[in-house]
């Protein structure tokens, strides 16, 4: 009986570790979000719950994760100031990118063209954008 309990505990622990490993988000996606935070004044955003913490990216404010990839970034009206980093193009599975009602400047980088799964791209009309 003791060996069955020990075996059950071992299998249970193995399942938890496997599930945790599979739920980790792609490293490139994580780094792109860190770049976004740093280049747009993340510390001064109105809402940045769980950003740059050890919590899963799926718990970061307005980030959607499907499987192991980031599929949504919805930071409308969150006081983003600065430039969008070129690493945003590394979010290969991104379907929604919403930066409306912020204070962004600079260029739309050609790396946005890497977002082949992008279905919705939302920026301010008043933002004077230049495509590079």
Number of C-alpha atoms within 10 A of each C-alpha: 6 7 8 9 10 11 12 12 12 11 12 12 12 12 12 11 12 11 11 10 11 11 17 15 18 14 10 17 24 19 15 18 23 17 17 20 21 16 15 21 14 20 13 13 17 12 16 16 13 14 20 16 10 8 11 15 25 20 14 20 15 18 18 19 21 13 13 17 22 24 20 21 21 17 21 17 15 18 21 26 17 16 18 21 21 16 18 23 20 18 27 19 20 26 18 20 21 18 21 21 18 20 16 20 16 15 16 17 18 12 15 18 12 15 19 13 14 18 10 12 15 13 16 15 9 8 15 11 15 10 9 9
